[in-house]
Amino acid sequence: MHLVRGWTILLVVAGGACRAADSPDQDARPPAAVVTRHAPAGELSPEAVTEDWAAFLGPRGDMTSRESPLKLDFGPQGPPLVWEIATGSGYAAPAVSGGKLVFFHRVGDQERVECVAAETGESRWTYGYPSHYEDRYRFGNGPRSSPVIADGLVYTHGVEGPLHCFDLESGRVVWKLNTSTTYDVPQDFFGVGSTPLVVGDLLIVTIGAPNGPCVVALNRRTGKETWRAGDTWRAGYASPVLATLHGKPRVLVFAGSDDDPPTGGLLGIDPADGRVAFRFPFRSRTYASVNASNPVVHDNRVFLSSSYRTGGVQVEIGPDDSVREVWRTRDFGAHFMTPILRDGHLYGISGAGRNDTAMVCLDWSRGTSRWREAPKWPVRKRQDGADRKVDLSIMLGSLLGLPEGFLALGEAGHLAWLTPTPEGYLERTRASLFVADETWTPPVLWHGLLFVCQNKDDTTAGTGPRLLCYSLRGEIPSKQAGE
């Protein structure tokens, strides 16, 4: 995951020379997280359409889900809470496949990978290893990169560089590699924050070594290097994206982080051999900045966006891998959330700080802004020893695209169901799940269950960081009067 807000970023890393691990270390099995159950998950509708959420930003890597029907008219009380688990620090989103949920966090001086039953939160296995990371800007010291599940294997990339491959069923370590030590990568602004990408038998990992490589491909079953690409540009906090351009597969890497003067931009890589097919420089002129929002691809065009007074740009990739700039805008500068393309329009959150963020709609073809809105959502927040009523916006939150509209998760813990159009949006319902800062982790949807990470203490209820499971299982959402 990724972030920056004037100085607000989120990201991920891993570490060590590759070696097989046929059996887990006995001292690497910390106590499992304790689950608190609240209500049954409920039954799926007989006509339910469901998907696994096995990788960062979902089954298509674009923060959309085709799940339906979902009970989205949950009202101010919010959807039913099924279970919760107290967690440590970190910003990684969980991954869910085949009924197993894997989450990644730091407890004390350990990074922990934990697997639980998605419907009940019951522990399946847990694994931990030492971590001594200290964030340069005093954000959380836990992992930023999200787990990835593919063909019964789980991949995690820790904030200091340790990259692990686990057996999903047992938690056995298949192999591990420290990317920071292997490729001589110094600590970046916020540590490692890019989530690896599975492409066939390859695991694509953004490394960002100062003199290269920028990207490596590993055999995902053994951890052995297959190819490396790029001799400049630091890793950044966007994650690799697989795209098909003119019928050819290309891995898109939006790089750029801790280098002075600041450099970075888009690399288009042939996954067959690591050849850099094209590159397009795009980066803020500010040293204290990163590229953290994933590229959006449609019809052989790629949209890139960055905060820090940078904005967005759309480029067209030619059949010969040439790059042509189509349009550029200052109206849409996403910090680390990835915009969602729907019906010819981009929807996302622009800005880097609490006071300059807003939801924005942009015309995909022309790059013109259709609207910009910063909702005001009231909460009662504990400040200076007293309860105060304050209005909070979505800030550095997330959008989840659904057949019935969007779920918007605000940075302070609001959850809203919105219907967007090029003319504006309709807020259908909204709830305050908790009142906590740094709710930057994108929500995850699996088989009608919504998983939300509370990354900081709730200022009103006093609860610490938690992984929360809510049920959206039910009938098709009710229609509004007059629709």
Helices and strands as residue ranges (DSSP letters): E 15-20, G 26-28, E 35-37, E 81-86, E 95-97, E 100-107, E 110-117, E 123-130, E 148-150, E 153-157, E 162-167, E 173-178, H 179-182, E 197-199, E 202-206, E 215-219, E 225-229, E 241-245, E 248-255, E 265-269, E 276-281, E 296-298, E 301-306, E 311-317, E 323-329, E 340-342, E 345-350, E 358-363, E 369-373, E 377-383, E 386-392, E 398-402, E 405-409, E 414-421, E 424-432, E 444-446, E 449-454, E 466-471
